[in-house]
Amino acid sequence: SQDPPVRRAAIAAIGRLGDATSVPVLLRLLAAAEKDEQPVIVDALTRLRGPEVDAALVQSPQPETIRALVARGAKSAVPALFALAETGNGDAISALGKLADAADGPRLMGLLDKAEDRQPVEAALAALYRRAGDVQAVADAAAQASGPRKASLLAVLGVLGGDRALAVLREALKGGDADAKLAAVRALTDWEDGAPLADLQAVAE
């Protein structure tokens, strides 16, 4: 239809009634959609039912289909998202933070060594381990790491917070790695309460 409200209603209906065979139809619409119509199509992709829908979305990786996979909670897409993330795809990295499990954490940490910009990986790690409620795994990895990876993991600990994270950050302040010390200072500066105030004062002095 040339009438936008009618077209959007039809797209929404496909989302409620369709299955994996509707994915190519919605993707063709997405390719030509105006900006205000794209969310309607993503919502329709999210609502599609059937076991093959996630696999069909994985075959057409783009920001909108990755958002739909996240909204669907499509854990089956994690291997494909890792393959995309290893090419530097920021949308895939962000999606892994929402879909990957703690068992996938070490592989996600490995992206820190490859990424030109480590901040998206840090954000994904923080999201993953916050959902898992597992600060210890990051603390252990940070204690064993060095160089840029260590600095990034310290930044993640700053987001996660807690006594174990605080202990590792305090230890980093005593080390000789300047990048790690700077990362620890930044993490402690944004701490949730005044616990590291004395540590920061000592560094300042």
ZADO-1210 file (C-alpha; in nm, 4 decimals, padded with zeros to 6 digits):
<atoms>
<atom x="00.0000" y="00.0000" z="00.0000" code="SER" pos="1"/>
<atom x="00.1051" y="00.3581" z="-00.0634" code="GLN" pos="2"/>
<atom x="-00.0807" y="00.4541" z="00.2545" code="ASP" pos="3"/>
<atom x="00.1811" y="00.4427" z="00.5372" code="PRO" pos="4"/>
<atom x="-00.0643" y="00.3522" z="00.8190" code="PRO" pos="5"/>
<atom x="-00.2067" y="00.0662" z="00.6130" code="VAL" pos="6"/>
<atom x="00.1425" y="-00.0548" z="00.5223" code="ARG" pos="7"/>
<atom x="00.2577" y="-00.0436" z="00.8858" code="ARG" pos="8"/>
<atom x="-00.0535" y="-00.2347" z="00.9945" code="ALA" pos="9"/>
<atom x="00.0214" y="-00.5018" z="00.7346" code="ALA" pos="10"/>
<atom x="00.3817" y="-00.5285" z="00.8523" code="ILE" pos="11"/>
<atom x="00.2654" y="-00.5677" z="01.2127" code="ALA" pos="12"/>
<atom x="00.0199" y="-00.8381" z="01.1035" code="ALA" pos="13"/>
<atom x="00.3012" y="-01.0304" z="00.9323" code="ILE" pos="14"/>
<atom x="00.4912" y="-01.0222" z="01.2604" code="GLY" pos="15"/>
<atom x="00.1957" y="-01.1726" z="01.4466" code="ARG" pos="16"/>
<atom x="00.1009" y="-01.4318" z="01.1862" code="LEU" pos="17"/>
<atom x="00.4212" y="-01.5098" z="00.9996" code="GLY" pos="18"/>
<atom x="00.7036" y="-01.7609" z="01.0356" code="ASP" pos="19"/>
<atom x="01.0544" y="-01.8088" z="00.8932" code="ALA" pos="20"/>
<atom x="00.9244" y="-01.7751" z="00.5376" code="THR" pos="21"/>
<atom x="00.8251" y="-01.4172" z="00.6230" code="SER" pos="22"/>
<atom x="01.1833" y="-01.3128" z="00.7010" code="VAL" pos="23"/>
<atom x="01.2865" y="-01.2453" z="00.3362" code="PRO" pos="24"/>
<atom x="00.9686" y="-01.0425" z="00.2822" code="VAL" pos="25"/>
<atom x="01.0363" y="-00.8241" z="00.5853" code="LEU" pos="26"/>
<atom x="01.4024" y="-00.7834" z="00.4921" code="LEU" pos="27"/>
<atom x="01.3067" y="-00.6604" z="00.1444" code="ARG" pos="28"/>
<atom x="01.0729" y="-00.4101" z="00.3065" code="LEU" pos="29"/>
<atom x="01.3476" y="-00.3091" z="00.5474" code="LEU" pos="30"/>
<atom x="01.5903" y="-00.2358" z="00.2640" code="ALA" pos="31"/>
<atom x="01.3513" y="00.0230" z="00.1189" code="ALA" pos="32"/>
<atom x="01.1911" y="00.1461" z="00.4411" code="ALA" pos="33"/>
<atom x="01.1840" y="00.5020" z="00.5636" code="GLU" pos="34"/>
<atom x="01.3479" y="00.5609" z="00.9000" code="LYS" pos="35"/>
<atom x="01.0182" y="00.5816" z="01.0892" code="ASP" pos="36"/>
<atom x="00.9071" y="00.2483" z="00.9427" code="GLU" pos="37"/>
<atom x="01.2219" y="00.0529" z="01.0332" code="GLN" pos="38"/>
<atom x="01.1239" y="-00.0013" z="01.4000" code="PRO" pos="39"/>
<atom x="00.7904" y="-00.1485" z="01.2882" code="VAL" pos="40"/>
<atom x="00.9740" y="-00.4003" z="01.0709" code="ILE" pos="41"/>
<atom x="01.2218" y="-00.4867" z="01.3466" code="VAL" pos="42"/>
<atom x="00.9297" y="-00.5413" z="01.5831" code="ASP" pos="43"/>
<atom x="00.7681" y="-00.7702" z="01.3263" code="ALA" pos="44"/>
<atom x="01.0922" y="-00.9686" z="01.2921" code="LEU" pos="45"/>
<atom x="01.1037" y="-00.9967" z="01.6709" code="THR" pos="46"/>
<atom x="00.7483" y="-01.1344" z="01.6915" code="ARG" pos="47"/>
<atom x="00.7782" y="-01.4012" z="01.4203" code="LEU" pos="48"/>
<atom x="00.7288" y="-01.7528" z="01.5505" code="ARG" pos="49"/>
<atom x="00.8890" y="-02.0822" z="01.4612" code="GLY" pos="50"/>
<atom x="01.2193" y="-02.2641" z="01.5159" code="PRO" pos="51"/>
<atom x="01.3777" y="-02.1486" z="01.1899" code="GLU" pos="52"/>
<atom x="01.3293" y="-01.7737" z="01.2371" code="VAL" pos="53"/>
<atom x="01.6515" y="-01.7155" z="01.4307" code="ASP" pos="54"/>
<atom x="01.8549" y="-01.9070" z="01.1733" code="ALA" pos="55"/>
<atom x="01.6996" y="-01.7015" z="00.8934" code="ALA" pos="56"/>
<atom x="01.7871" y="-01.3765" z="01.0713" code="LEU" pos="57"/>
<atom x="02.1452" y="-01.4907" z="01.1283" code="VAL" pos="58"/>
<atom x="02.1811" y="-01.5399" z="00.7530" code="GLN" pos="59"/>
<atom x="02.1222" y="-01.1671" z="00.6972" code="SER" pos="60"/>
<atom x="02.3360" y="-00.9881" z="00.9565" code="PRO" pos="61"/>
<atom x="02.2711" y="-00.6153" z="00.9754" code="GLN" pos="62"/>
<atom x="02.2024" y="-00.3790" z="01.2646" code="PRO" pos="63"/>
<atom x="01.8254" y="-00.4289" z="01.2485" code="GLU" pos="64"/>
<atom x="01.8361" y="-00.8086" z="01.2342" code="THR" pos="65"/>
<atom x="02.0894" y="-00.8177" z="01.5186" code="ILE" pos="66"/>
<atom x="01.8547" y="-00.6011" z="01.7270" code="ARG" pos="67"/>
<atom x="01.5731" y="-00.8433" z="01.6478" code="ALA" pos="68"/>
<atom x="01.7872" y="-01.1392" z="01.7559" code="LEU" pos="69"/>
<atom x="01.8611" y="-00.9687" z="02.0870" code="VAL" pos="70"/>
<atom x="01.4944" y="-00.8882" z="02.1421" code="ALA" pos="71"/>
<atom x="01.4105" y="-01.2524" z="02.0659" code="ARG" pos="72"/>
<atom x="01.6690" y="-01.3726" z="02.3199" code="GLY" pos="73"/>
<atom x="01.8193" y="-01.5838" z="02.0421" code="ALA" pos="74"/>
<atom x="02.1044" y="-01.7625" z="02.2204" code="LYS" pos="75"/>
<atom x="02.1408" y="-01.9921" z="01.9203" code="SER" pos="76"/>
<atom x="02.2806" y="-01.6911" z="01.7344" code="ALA" pos="77"/>
<atom x="02.5803" y="-01.6542" z="01.9694" code="VAL" pos="78"/>
<atom x="02.8285" y="-01.8519" z="01.7519" code="PRO" pos="79"/>
<atom x="02.7386" y="-01.6439" z="01.4454" code="ALA" pos="80"/>
<atom x="02.7603" y="-01.3240" z="01.6481" code="LEU" pos="81"/>
<atom x="03.1093" y="-01.4181" z="01.7654" code="PHE" pos="82"/>
<atom x="03.2145" y="-01.4690" z="01.4034" code="ALA" pos="83"/>
<atom x="03.0850" y="-01.1198" z="01.3233" code="LEU" pos="84"/>
<atom x="03.2369" y="-00.9692" z="01.6380" code="ALA" pos="85"/>
<atom x="03.5787" y="-01.1013" z="01.5453" code="GLU" pos="86"/>
<atom x="03.5608" y="-00.8863" z="01.2316" code="THR" pos="87"/>
<atom x="03.5016" y="-00.5791" z="01.4493" code="GLY" pos="88"/>
<atom x="03.1227" y="-00.5596" z="01.4095" code="ASN" pos="89"/>
<atom x="03.0126" y="-00.3345" z="01.6967" code="GLY" pos="90"/>
<atom x="02.6474" y="-00.4407" z="01.6822" code="ASP" pos="91"/>
<atom x="02.7480" y="-00.8052" z="01.7215" code="ALA" pos="92"/>
<atom x="02.9785" y="-00.7213" z="02.0129" code="ILE" pos="93"/>
<atom x="02.6976" y="-00.5373" z="02.1896" code="SER" pos="94"/>
<atom x="02.4567" y="-00.8252" z="02.1228" code="ALA" pos="95"/>
<atom x="02.6979" y="-01.0728" z="02.2796" code="LEU" pos="96"/>
<atom x="02.6835" y="-00.8743" z="02.6018" code="GLY" pos="97"/>
<atom x="02.3087" y="-00.9434" z="02.6094" code="LYS" pos="98"/>
<atom x="02.2957" y="-01.2990" z="02.4754" code="LEU" pos="99"/>
<atom x="02.6215" y="-01.4764" z="02.5653" code="ALA" pos="100"/>
<atom x="02.6607" y="-01.6803" z="02.8846" code="ASP" pos="101"/>
<atom x="02.9379" y="-01.6687" z="03.1430" code="ALA" pos="102"/>
<atom x="03.0938" y="-01.9700" z="02.9710" code="ALA" pos="103"/>
<atom x="03.1440" y="-01.7469" z="02.6663" code="ASP" pos="104"/>
<atom x="03.3197" y="-01.4823" z="02.8762" code="GLY" pos="105"/>
<atom x="03.6775" y="-01.5944" z="02.8044" code="PRO" pos="106"/>
<atom x="03.6138" y="-01.5838" z="02.4297" code="ARG" pos="107"/>
<atom x="03.4641" y="-01.2363" z="02.4625" code="LEU" pos="108"/>
<atom x="03.7690" y="-01.1292" z="02.6642" code="MET" pos="109"/>
<atom x="03.9813" y="-01.2522" z="02.3761" code="GLY" pos="110"/>
<atom x="03.8290" y="-00.9822" z="02.1572" code="LEU" pos="111"/>
<atom x="04.0090" y="-00.7250" z="02.3721" code="LEU" pos="112"/>
<atom x="04.3331" y="-00.8318" z="02.2060" code="ASP" pos="113"/>
<atom x="04.1935" y="-00.7806" z="01.8552" code="LYS" pos="114"/>
<atom x="03.9695" y="-00.4755" z="01.8815" code="ALA" pos="115"/>
<atom x="04.0902" y="-00.1364" z="01.7636" code="GLU" pos="116"/>
<atom x="03.8403" y="00.0192" z="02.0054" code="ASP" pos="117"/>
<atom x="03.8159" y="-00.1873" z="02.3239" code="ARG" pos="118"/>
<atom x="03.5316" y="00.0121" z="02.4832" code="GLN" pos="119"/>
<atom x="03.2481" y="-00.1787" z="02.3094" code="PRO" pos="120"/>
<atom x="03.4031" y="-00.5061" z="02.4247" code="VAL" pos="121"/>
<atom x="03.4397" y="-00.3695" z="02.7779" code="GLU" pos="122"/>
<atom x="03.0717" y="-00.2690" z="02.7771" code="ALA" pos="123"/>
<atom x="02.9700" y="-00.6143" z="02.6505" code="ALA" pos="124"/>
<atom x="03.1788" y="-00.7862" z="02.9192" code="LEU" pos="125"/>
<atom x="03.0267" y="-00.5671" z="03.1885" code="ALA" pos="126"/>
<atom x="02.6754" y="-00.6509" z="03.0642" code="ALA" pos="127"/>
<atom x="02.7498" y="-01.0234" z="03.0443" code="LEU" pos="128"/>
<atom x="02.9048" y="-01.0564" z="03.3894" code="TYR" pos="129"/>
<atom x="02.6465" y="-00.8293" z="03.5506" code="ARG" pos="130"/>
<atom x="02.3752" y="-01.0624" z="03.4232" code="ARG" pos="131"/>
<atom x="02.5763" y="-01.3630" z="03.5405" code="ALA" pos="132"/>
<atom x="02.6434" y="-01.2050" z="03.8798" code="GLY" pos="133"/>
<atom x="03.0054" y="-01.3179" z="03.8491" code="ASP" pos="134"/>
<atom x="03.2643" y="-01.0577" z="03.9460" code="VAL" pos="135"/>
<atom x="03.5126" y="-01.3242" z="04.0495" code="GLN" pos="136"/>
<atom x="03.5768" y="-01.4459" z="03.6940" code="ALA" pos="137"/>
<atom x="03.6690" y="-01.0940" z="03.5802" code="VAL" pos="138"/>
<atom x="03.8763" y="-01.0314" z="03.8926" code="ALA" pos="139"/>
<atom x="04.0746" y="-01.3514" z="03.8371" code="ASP" pos="140"/>
<atom x="04.1277" y="-01.2699" z="03.4693" code="ALA" pos="141"/>
<atom x="04.2397" y="-00.9152" z="03.5512" code="ALA" pos="142"/>
<atom x="04.4872" y="-01.0411" z="03.8112" code="ALA" pos="143"/>
<atom x="04.6487" y="-01.2672" z="03.5512" code="GLN" pos="144"/>
<atom x="04.6370" y="-01.0279" z="03.2555" code="ALA" pos="145"/>
<atom x="04.8819" y="-00.7630" z="03.1468" code="SER" pos="146"/>
<atom x="04.8981" y="-00.4720" z="02.9059" code="GLY" pos="147"/>
<atom x="04.5849" y="-00.3369" z="02.7375" code="PRO" pos="148"/>
<atom x="04.3790" y="-00.6431" z="02.8307" code="ARG" pos="149"/>
<atom x="04.4469" y="-00.5825" z="03.2002" code="LYS" pos="150"/>
<atom x="04.3527" y="-00.2161" z="03.1709" code="ALA" pos="151"/>
<atom x="04.0243" y="-00.3086" z="03.0025" code="SER" pos="152"/>
<atom x="03.9368" y="-00.5723" z="03.2602" code="LEU" pos="153"/>
<atom x="04.0034" y="-00.3231" z="03.5378" code="LEU" pos="154"/>
<atom x="03.7599" y="-00.0868" z="03.3666" code="ALA" pos="155"/>
<atom x="03.5021" y="-00.3666" z="03.3609" code="VAL" pos="156"/>
<atom x="03.5552" y="-00.4277" z="03.7327" code="LEU" pos="157"/>
<atom x="03.4874" y="-00.0606" z="03.7915" code="GLY" pos="158"/>
<atom x="03.1454" y="-00.1031" z="03.6336" code="VAL" pos="159"/>
<atom x="03.0672" y="-00.4277" z="03.8170" code="LEU" pos="160"/>
<atom x="03.1704" y="-00.2982" z="04.1599" code="GLY" pos="161"/>
<atom x="03.1783" y="-00.4949" z="04.4825" code="GLY" pos="162"/>
<atom x="03.4422" y="-00.5849" z="04.7406" code="ASP" pos="163"/>
<atom x="03.6295" y="-00.8316" z="04.5191" code="ARG" pos="164"/>
<atom x="03.6571" y="-00.5807" z="04.2352" code="ALA" pos="165"/>
<atom x="03.7716" y="-00.3138" z="04.4796" code="LEU" pos="166"/>
<atom x="04.0503" y="-00.5385" z="04.6091" code="ALA" pos="167"/>
<atom x="04.1853" y="-00.6011" z="04.2579" code="VAL" pos="168"/>
<atom x="04.1724" y="-00.2324" z="04.1680" code="LEU" pos="169"/>
<atom x="04.3579" y="-00.1415" z="04.4863" code="ARG" pos="170"/>
<atom x="04.6240" y="-00.3978" z="04.4035" code="GLU" pos="171"/>
<atom x="04.6608" y="-00.2489" z="04.0534" code="ALA" pos="172"/>
<atom x="04.7364" y="00.0897" z="04.2100" code="LEU" pos="173"/>
<atom x="05.0458" y="-00.0623" z="04.3711" code="LYS" pos="174"/>
<atom x="05.1847" y="-00.2170" z="04.0525" code="GLY" pos="175"/>
<atom x="05.4299" y="-00.0798" z="03.8036" code="GLY" pos="176"/>
<atom x="05.2031" y="-00.0932" z="03.4978" code="ASP" pos="177"/>
<atom x="05.1182" y="00.2715" z="03.4245" code="ALA" pos="178"/>
<atom x="04.8206" y="00.1879" z="03.1996" code="ASP" pos="179"/>
<atom x="04.6770" y="-00.0461" z="03.4624" code="ALA" pos="180"/>
<atom x="04.7204" y="00.2161" z="03.7338" code="LYS" pos="181"/>
<atom x="04.5449" y="00.4764" z="03.5211" code="LEU" pos="182"/>
<atom x="04.2595" y="00.2356" z="03.4486" code="ALA" pos="183"/>
<atom x="04.2293" y="00.1602" z="03.8201" code="ALA" pos="184"/>
<atom x="04.2227" y="00.5302" z="03.9095" code="VAL" pos="185"/>
<atom x="03.9499" y="00.5951" z="03.6542" code="ARG" pos="186"/>
<atom x="03.7472" y="00.2997" z="03.7800" code="ALA" pos="187"/>
<atom x="03.7806" y="00.4083" z="04.1429" code="LEU" pos="188"/>
<atom x="03.6925" y="00.7677" z="04.0552" code="THR" pos="189"/>
<atom x="03.3528" y="00.6441" z="03.9322" code="ASP" pos="190"/>
<atom x="03.3006" y="00.4087" z="04.2292" code="TRP" pos="191"/>
<atom x="02.9513" y="00.3768" z="04.3722" code="GLU" pos="192"/>
<atom x="03.0477" y="00.5068" z="04.7175" code="ASP" pos="193"/>
<atom x="03.3367" y="00.6626" z="04.9075" code="GLY" pos="194"/>
<atom x="03.5214" y="00.3370" z="04.9820" code="ALA" pos="195"/>
<atom x="03.8243" y="00.4162" z="04.7600" code="PRO" pos="196"/>
<atom x="03.8580" y="00.7797" z="04.8710" code="LEU" pos="197"/>
<atom x="04.1718" y="00.7181" z="05.0770" code="ALA" pos="198"/>
<atom x="04.3297" y="00.5243" z="04.7889" code="ASP" pos="199"/>
<atom x="04.2624" y="00.8098" z="04.5462" code="LEU" pos="200"/>
<atom x="04.3951" y="01.0631" z="04.7933" code="GLN" pos="201"/>
<atom x="04.7176" y="00.8643" z="04.8241" code="ALA" pos="202"/>
<atom x="04.7565" y="00.8546" z="04.4449" code="VAL" pos="203"/>
<atom x="04.6887" y="01.2272" z="04.4194" code="ALA" pos="204"/>
<atom x="04.9510" y="01.3021" z="04.6822" code="GLU" pos="205"/>
</atoms>
